[in-house]
Amino acid sequence: MSIVVTAASGHFGRAAVESLLARGADPASVVATSRRPESLADLAERGVDVRRADYSDPDSLRTALAGAERVLLVSGDEFGQRVAQHTAVIEAAVAAGASLVAYTSAPHADTTSLALAAEHAATEKVLLAATADEGVDHVLLRNGWYVENYTGQVDTFLEHGVVGATGEGRVSVALRREYAEAAAAVLLGDGHAGATYELGGEAVTLAEIAAAVAEATGREVAHHDVTVSELEQVLLGAGLPEPAAQTFADVDRGIAAGELQVPTDDLTRLLGRAPLGLRDAVREALGA
């Protein structure tokens, strides 16, 4: 069985490939694609089939996905371009005769009001239409928030505290590698066709995240709750372009409204164990 993982030079794609190998996949059956295949040289040395694929280059996608049986479409990061790019990957997977396409989406993508989820929702529609027409199975992996989204800002937290507009809202967090392991379980397993998995770990407040970072670093980390408009100004002051500042401030609005809380055990079932709790996950992420 040939399993293609797109965007394998990114954090999530790399973790997905590693998870496939850790779960016993034959390296020769795993295809890792990237715009920069040279960045995957170490995987090639381990027997993984490394190919060039650029979401904006349909010809490269057709070549990279040739012979694919199962495909993990890792969502891109070029906001505003992603629907067209994802559509090109889906079309290449269908043309290759793939039997299953799994897509890394966002929590409650078809119902959420989060601006960040709009391209995910649109991609889901494309995927469902394409797979229905061509008889290809699909799986929606609606990944919750990464712990690393917060621990990646630890220097800022230590200097300025955790600034957010979430109130007492909770966000379901897990390590990136845990979501990647869940994707690998789907790609290697059976019985997932047509499934939509709402994936998330412990549901925590921003104040609890600040406390976990403080505990892990041994440093004081304050938590400052502000309004959405105030947060947007903070992000603009930090140098984010206005569209990005608006989008990320809107994420906090969504957290306050409960839109990034995932009340299912889907991640636990796919992993075969509970994901790490917040404190242990923060320690692992900071240690990495």
KOLTI-447645 format. One record per residue (C-alpha): residue number from 1; x, y, z. Coordinates in steps of 0.05 Angstrom, whole numbers, always signed. Layout:
REM residues N
i|u|v|w
NUM|X|Y|Z $
...
//
This chain:
REM residues 288
i|u|v|w
1|+0|+0|+0 $
2|+28|+68|-21 $
3|+15|+123|+30 $
4|+30|+195|+9 $
5|+40|+249|+61 $
6|+40|+320|+33 $
7|+80|+378|+62 $
8|+126|+329|+97 $
9|+179|+381|+109 $
10|+131|+418|+156 $
11|+124|+401|+229 $
12|+59|+363|+222 $
13|+76|+326|+158 $
14|+144|+304|+186 $
15|+111|+280|+250 $
16|+60|+241|+209 $
17|+115|+206|+169 $
18|+152|+189|+233 $
19|+88|+162|+263 $
20|+75|+117|+203 $
21|+145|+89|+209 $
22|+139|+80|+284 $
23|+74|+41|+273 $
24|+109|-7|+227 $
25|+98|+20|+158 $
26|+148|-4|+106 $
27|+190|+58|+90 $
28|+187|+41|+16 $
29|+111|+46|+19 $
30|+112|+116|+47 $
31|+118|+176|+0 $
32|+139|+241|+32 $
33|+128|+303|-10 $
34|+155|+373|-4 $
35|+169|+435|-44 $
36|+240|+425|-19 $
37|+254|+350|-24 $
38|+326|+362|-4 $
39|+301|+378|+66 $
40|+277|+305|+70 $
41|+344|+274|+54 $
42|+347|+238|+121 $
43|+280|+205|+107 $
44|+305|+183|+38 $
45|+366|+152|+72 $
46|+317|+111|+115 $
47|+282|+84|+53 $
48|+224|+133|+47 $
49|+204|+153|-24 $
50|+216|+228|-26 $
51|+184|+268|-82 $
52|+176|+341|-100 $
53|+106|+370|-96 $
54|+84|+442|-95 $
55|+11|+457|-79 $
56|+13|+512|-131 $
57|+43|+467|-186 $
58|-10|+416|-210 $
59|+41|+380|-253 $
60|+86|+367|-194 $
61|+26|+341|-155 $
62|+6|+292|-209 $
63|+77|+265|-212 $
64|+85|+262|-136 $
65|+18|+227|-124 $
66|+26|+176|-180 $
67|+9|+107|-153 $
68|-20|+134|-88 $
69|-69|+90|-51 $
70|-79|+132|+11 $
71|-64|+206|+17 $
72|-56|+252|+77 $
73|-70|+323|+53 $
74|-37|+368|+105 $
75|-69|+437|+101 $
76|-25|+491|+73 $
77|-4|+556|+105 $
78|-15|+606|+48 $
79|-78|+639|+73 $
80|-123|+660|+16 $
81|-93|+609|-31 $
82|-108|+546|+7 $
83|-174|+525|-25 $
84|-146|+527|-95 $
85|-82|+492|-72 $
86|-120|+438|-34 $
87|-166|+427|-93 $
88|-105|+414|-137 $
89|-81|+360|-88 $
90|-149|+328|-85 $
91|-154|+326|-160 $
92|-85|+295|-166 $
93|-104|+242|-114 $
94|-168|+224|-151 $
95|-130|+221|-217 $
96|-79|+175|-185 $
97|-134|+127|-166 $
98|-126|+136|-91 $
99|-176|+98|-49 $
100|-175|+147|+10 $
101|-158|+220|+22 $
102|-152|+246|+93 $
103|-151|+321|+106 $
104|-126|+359|+167 $
105|-183|+408|+180 $
106|-206|+450|+239 $
107|-254|+436|+296 $
108|-328|+441|+277 $
109|-306|+468|+209 $
110|-375|+463|+178 $
111|-410|+502|+234 $
112|-358|+547|+268 $
113|-358|+622|+259 $
114|-281|+626|+263 $
115|-252|+664|+205 $
116|-191|+617|+208 $
117|-235|+557|+192 $
118|-268|+585|+128 $
119|-217|+555|+81 $
120|-220|+489|+118 $
121|-296|+487|+109 $
122|-289|+503|+35 $
123|-237|+448|+26 $
124|-281|+398|+62 $
125|-336|+413|+12 $
126|-289|+403|-47 $
127|-264|+338|-18 $
128|-333|+310|-4 $
129|-358|+328|-73 $
130|-296|+299|-108 $
131|-296|+234|-69 $
132|-371|+225|-78 $
133|-366|+234|-153 $
134|-305|+188|-160 $
135|-320|+136|-108 $
136|-260|+154|-66 $
137|-265|+150|+10 $
138|-250|+210|+53 $
139|-233|+223|+126 $
140|-237|+291|+159 $
141|-186|+300|+214 $
142|-210|+363|+250 $
143|-149|+377|+292 $
144|-157|+420|+354 $
145|-106|+471|+377 $
146|-33|+450|+385 $
147|+0|+459|+452 $
148|+59|+485|+411 $
149|+16|+544|+389 $
150|+27|+570|+459 $
151|+94|+541|+480 $
152|+124|+570|+416 $
153|+112|+638|+447 $
154|+145|+623|+514 $
155|+197|+679|+508 $
156|+142|+730|+497 $
157|+102|+700|+555 $
158|+161|+705|+602 $
159|+172|+778|+584 $
160|+101|+804|+576 $
161|+55|+749|+604 $
162|+0|+713|+567 $
163|-45|+764|+535 $
164|-112|+739|+508 $
165|-185|+754|+499 $
166|-213|+686|+518 $
167|-244|+701|+585 $
168|-262|+636|+619 $
169|-268|+600|+552 $
170|-234|+534|+543 $
171|-192|+508|+484 $
172|-178|+434|+474 $
173|-103|+425|+465 $
174|-57|+367|+448 $
175|+14|+359|+422 $
176|+24|+363|+348 $
177|+54|+294|+348 $
178|-9|+265|+379 $
179|-52|+292|+323 $
180|+0|+264|+274 $
181|-4|+196|+308 $
182|-79|+197|+300 $
183|-71|+211|+225 $
184|-22|+153|+219 $
185|-72|+107|+254 $
186|-124|+126|+202 $
187|-77|+117|+143 $
188|-55|+48|+166 $
189|-122|+24|+193 $
190|-189|+4|+166 $
191|-260|+25|+182 $
192|-248|+100|+177 $
193|-279|+113|+109 $
194|-327|+172|+111 $
195|-309|+189|+183 $
196|-305|+259|+212 $
197|-261|+261|+274 $
198|-264|+320|+322 $
199|-196|+316|+354 $
200|-173|+350|+417 $
201|-142|+337|+485 $
202|-152|+370|+552 $
203|-197|+432|+550 $
204|-161|+488|+587 $
205|-165|+563|+598 $
206|-111|+612|+579 $
207|-99|+624|+653 $
208|-85|+550|+662 $
209|-37|+551|+603 $
210|+0|+609|+636 $
211|+5|+570|+700 $
212|+31|+508|+665 $
213|+84|+548|+629 $
214|+104|+580|+695 $
215|+110|+512|+728 $
216|+151|+483|+671 $
217|+199|+543|+667 $
218|+203|+560|+740 $
219|+188|+632|+722 $
220|+128|+676|+737 $
221|+80|+681|+678 $
222|+23|+731|+685 $
223|-44|+725|+649 $
224|-76|+788|+622 $
225|-147|+782|+596 $
226|-166|+838|+548 $
227|-221|+852|+498 $
228|-217|+826|+427 $
229|-206|+896|+400 $
230|-151|+908|+451 $
231|-118|+842|+432 $
232|-119|+862|+359 $
233|-82|+926|+376 $
234|-31|+886|+416 $
235|-19|+841|+356 $
236|-13|+900|+309 $
237|+38|+931|+357 $
238|+77|+866|+355 $
239|+85|+873|+280 $
240|+30|+828|+252 $
241|-4|+851|+188 $
242|-75|+875|+200 $
243|-109|+813|+168 $
244|-67|+767|+212 $
245|-81|+808|+274 $
246|-155|+806|+260 $
247|-154|+731|+247 $
248|-117|+713|+310 $
249|-157|+760|+354 $
250|-218|+726|+325 $
251|-190|+659|+348 $
252|-193|+684|+420 $
253|-264|+707|+409 $
254|-280|+637|+386 $
255|-246|+606|+446 $
256|-287|+651|+492 $
257|-350|+626|+456 $
258|-329|+552|+463 $
259|-315|+542|+389 $
260|-247|+510|+400 $
261|-270|+462|+454 $
262|-275|+391|+429 $
263|-321|+349|+473 $
264|-305|+281|+442 $
265|-258|+224|+457 $
266|-240|+215|+383 $
267|-166|+230|+395 $
268|-163|+180|+452 $
269|-195|+126|+410 $
270|-149|+136|+350 $
271|-87|+138|+394 $
272|-109|+79|+436 $
273|-92|+120|+498 $
274|-108|+188|+528 $
275|-67|+246|+501 $
276|-20|+279|+551 $
277|-51|+327|+600 $
278|-34|+401|+596 $
279|+24|+401|+646 $
280|+60|+341|+616 $
281|+47|+366|+545 $
282|+75|+435|+561 $
283|+137|+403|+592 $
284|+148|+359|+532 $
285|+138|+416|+482 $
286|+186|+462|+519 $
287|+236|+406|+526 $
288|+235|+395|+451 $
//
